[in-house]
Amino acid sequence: MALAARHGYTIEELFGDQPAAQPTRRKRSARRKATKVAPKYRDPDNELNSWSGRGSMPRWLAKKIRFGQHPTDFLIPGLAKPTARKTNSIGKRTLVKQGDT
């Protein structure tokens, strides 16, 4: 203010009656809506239980796998291949057998 007054101006003359500028907030980018995927796995005991193979495995399927069944037993025929497992071996120990050579 003192600098403006020293040169013969007032703050109102320089900036007018505008309110002080508000800091602009960055808008969050819109998150993409997840697309619907057809189910790949279905429970033969309860037709309402199905799973697309995305996300974590449902409890009904995990329970049946724990009791000895395989996920491919629950594939819906003609729809898809089994969900691929991650093949990242970083951090896993591997056992290398020494041969008699």
Contact map, one row per residue, 1 for C-alpha under 8 A:
11111000011000000000000000000000000000000000000000000000000000000000000000000000000000000000000000000
11111100000000000000000000000000000000000000000000000000000000000000000000000000000000000000000000000
11111110000000000000000000000000000000000000000000000000000000000000000000000000000000000000000000000
11111111111000000000000000000000000000000000000000000000000000000000000000000000000000000000000000000
11111111110000000000000000000000000000000000000000000000000000000000000000000000000000000000000000000
01111111100000000000000000000000000000000000000000000000000000000000000000000000000000000000000000000
00111111100000000000000000000000000000000000000000000000000000000000000000000000000000000000000000000
00011111110000000000000000000000000000000000000000000000000000000000000000000000000000000000000000000
00011111111011000000000000000000000000000000000000000000000000000000000000000000000000000000000000000
10011001111111000000000000000000000000000000000000000000000000000000000000000000000000000000000000000
10010000111111110000000000000000000000000000000000000000000000000000000000000000000000000000000000000
00000000011111111000000000000000000000000000000000000000000000000000000000000000000000000000000000000
00000000111111110000000000000000000000000000000000000000000000000000000000000000000000000000000000000
00000000111111110000000000000000000000000000000000000000000000000000000000000000000000000000000000000
00000000001111111100000000000000000000000000000000000000000000000000000000000000000000000000000000000
00000000001111111100000000000000000000000000000000000000000000000000000000000000000000000000000000000
00000000000100111110000000000000000000000000000000000000000000000000000000000000000000000000000000000
00000000000000111111000000000000000000000000000000000000000000000000000000000000000000000000000000000
00000000000000001111100000000000000000000000000000000000000000000000000000000000000000000000000000000
00000000000000000111110000000000000000000000000000000000000000000000000000000000000000000000000000000
00000000000000000011111000000000000000000000000000000000000000000000000000000000000000000000000000000
00000000000000000001111100000000000000000000000000000000000000000000000000000000000000000000000000000
00000000000000000000111110000000000000000000000000000000000000000000000000000000000000000000000000000
00000000000000000000011111000000000000000000000000000000000000000000000000000000000000000000000000000
00000000000000000000001111100000000000000000000000000000000000000000000000000000000000000000000000000
00000000000000000000000111110000000000000000000000000000000000000000000000000000000000000000000000000
00000000000000000000000011111000000000000000000000000000000000000000000000000000000000000000000000000
00000000000000000000000001111100000000000000000000000000000000000000000000000000000000000000000000000
00000000000000000000000000111110000000000000000000000000000000000000000000000000000000000000000000000
00000000000000000000000000011111000000000000000000000000000000000000000000000000000000000000000000000
00000000000000000000000000001111100000000000000000000000000000000000000000000000000000000000000000000
00000000000000000000000000000111110000000000000000000000000000000000000000000000000000000000000000000
00000000000000000000000000000011111000000000000000000000000000000000000000000000000000000000000000000
00000000000000000000000000000001111100000000000000000000000000000000000000000000000000000000000000000
00000000000000000000000000000000111110000000000000000000000000000000000000000000000000000000000000000
00000000000000000000000000000000011111000000000000000000000000000000000000000000000000000000000000000
00000000000000000000000000000000001111100000000000010000000000000000000000000000000000000000000000000
00000000000000000000000000000000000111110000000000010000000000000000000000000000000000000000000000000
00000000000000000000000000000000000011111100000001111000000000000000000000010000000000000000000000000
00000000000000000000000000000000000001111100000001111000000000000000000000110011010000000000000000000
00000000000000000000000000000000000000111110000001111000000000000000001001110000000000000000000000000
00000000000000000000000000000000000000111111001111100000000000000000000001110000000000000000000000000
00000000000000000000000000000000000000001111111111000000000110000000000001000000000000000000000000000
00000000000000000000000000000000000000000111111000000000000000000000000001000000000000000000000000000
00000000000000000000000000000000000000000011111000000000000000000000000000000000000000000000000000000
00000000000000000000000000000000000000000011111110000000000000000000000000000000000000000000000000000
00000000000000000000000000000000000000000111111111000000000000000000000000000000000000000000000000000
00000000000000000000000000000000000000000110011111000000000000000000000000000000000000000000000000000
00000000000000000000000000000000000000000110011111100000000100000000000000000000000000000000000000000
00000000000000000000000000000000000000111110001111110000000000000000000000000000000000000000000000000
00000000000000000000000000000000000000111100000011111100110000000000000000000000000000000000000000000
00000000000000000000000000000000000011111000000001111100000000000000000000000000000000000000000000000
00000000000000000000000000000000000000111000000000111110100000000000000000000000001000000000000000000
00000000000000000000000000000000000000000000000000111111100000000000000000000000000000000000000000000
00000000000000000000000000000000000000000000000000001111100000000000000000000000000000000000000000000
00000000000000000000000000000000000000000000000000000111110000000000000000000000000000000000000000000
00000000000000000000000000000000000000000000000000101111111011000000000000000000000000000000000000000
00000000000000000000000000000000000000000000000000100001111111000000000000000000000000000000000000000
00000000000000000000000000000000000000000000000000000000111111100000000000000000000000000000000000000
00000000000000000000000000000000000000000010000010000000011111110000000000000000000000000000000000000
00000000000000000000000000000000000000000010000000000000111111111000001000000000000000000000000000000
00000000000000000000000000000000000000000000000000000000111111111100000000000000000000000000000000000
00000000000000000000000000000000000000000000000000000000001111111110000000000000000000000000000000000
00000000000000000000000000000000000000000000000000000000000111111111110000000000000000000000000000000
00000000000000000000000000000000000000000000000000000000000011111111111000000000000000000000000000000
00000000000000000000000000000000000000000000000000000000000001111111100000000000000000000000000000000
00000000000000000000000000000000000000000000000000000000000000111111100000000000000000000000000000000
00000000000000000000000000000000000000000000000000000000000000011111110000000000000000000000000000000
00000000000000000000000000000000000000000000000000000000000000011111111010000000000000000000000000000
00000000000000000000000000000000000000000000000000000000000000011001111111000000000000000000000000000
00000000000000000000000000000000000000001000000000000000000010001000111111100000010000000000000000000
00000000000000000000000000000000000000000000000000000000000000000000011111100000010000000000000000000
00000000000000000000000000000000000000000000000000000000000000000000111111100000000000000000000000000
00000000000000000000000000000000000000001111000000000000000000000000011111110000000000000000000000000
00000000000000000000000000000000000000011100000000000000000000000000001111111011110000000000000000000
00000000000000000000000000000000000000111100000000000000000000000000000001111111000000000000000000000
00000000000000000000000000000000000000000000000000000000000000000000000000111111000000000000000000000
00000000000000000000000000000000000000000000000000000000000000000000000000011111000000000000000000000
00000000000000000000000000000000000000010000000000000000000000000000000000111111100000000000000000000
00000000000000000000000000000000000000010000000000000000000000000000000000111111110000000000000000000
00000000000000000000000000000000000000000000000000000000000000000000000000100011111000000000000000000
00000000000000000000000000000000000000010000000000000000000000000000001100100001111100000000000000000
00000000000000000000000000000000000000000000000000001000000000000000000000000000111110000000000000000
00000000000000000000000000000000000000000000000000000000000000000000000000000000011111000000000000000
00000000000000000000000000000000000000000000000000000000000000000000000000000000001111100000000000000
00000000000000000000000000000000000000000000000000000000000000000000000000000000000111110000000000000
00000000000000000000000000000000000000000000000000000000000000000000000000000000000011111000000000000
00000000000000000000000000000000000000000000000000000000000000000000000000000000000001111100000000000
00000000000000000000000000000000000000000000000000000000000000000000000000000000000000111111000000000
00000000000000000000000000000000000000000000000000000000000000000000000000000000000000011111000000000
00000000000000000000000000000000000000000000000000000000000000000000000000000000000000001111100000000
00000000000000000000000000000000000000000000000000000000000000000000000000000000000000001111110000000
00000000000000000000000000000000000000000000000000000000000000000000000000000000000000000011111000000
00000000000000000000000000000000000000000000000000000000000000000000000000000000000000000001111100000
00000000000000000000000000000000000000000000000000000000000000000000000000000000000000000000111110000
00000000000000000000000000000000000000000000000000000000000000000000000000000000000000000000011111000
00000000000000000000000000000000000000000000000000000000000000000000000000000000000000000000001111100
00000000000000000000000000000000000000000000000000000000000000000000000000000000000000000000000111110
00000000000000000000000000000000000000000000000000000000000000000000000000000000000000000000000011111
00000000000000000000000000000000000000000000000000000000000000000000000000000000000000000000000001111
00000000000000000000000000000000000000000000000000000000000000000000000000000000000000000000000000111
